[in-house]
Amino acid sequence: MSVLAGFALLLLVVFVVAFAVGRGAGPVSPGLTPGSGGGGNPGMSGHDTGAGQ
């Protein structure tokens, strides 16, 4: 097996393990589903950091 094929196999294994862990952990927040839209500005919770003063 060449070094390149071994590296590609390693990447595949890491991806599969990471995918399995992510599926097992579930969504990052309750009610979050793929394509749920959301709207609004992410990270803009309405608090003022004072940066614009």
Secondary structure as the mmCIF struct_conf table of DSSP 4:
data_model
#
loop_
_struct_conf.conf_type_id
_struct_conf.id
_struct_conf.beg_label_comp_id
_struct_conf.beg_label_asym_id
_struct_conf.beg_label_seq_id
_struct_conf.end_label_comp_id
_struct_conf.end_label_asym_id
_struct_conf.end_label_seq_id
HELX_RH_AL_P HELX_RH_AL_P1 VAL A 3 ALA A 25
BEND BEND1 VAL A 28 SER A 29
TURN_TY1_P TURN_TY1_P1 PRO A 30 GLY A 31
TURN_TY1_P TURN_TY1_P2 PRO A 34 GLY A 35
BEND BEND2 GLY A 40 GLY A 40
TURN_TY1_P TURN_TY1_P3 PRO A 42 GLY A 43
BEND BEND3 GLY A 46 GLY A 46
BEND BEND4 GLY A 50 GLY A 50
TURN_TY1_P TURN_TY1_P4 ALA A 51 GLY A 52
#
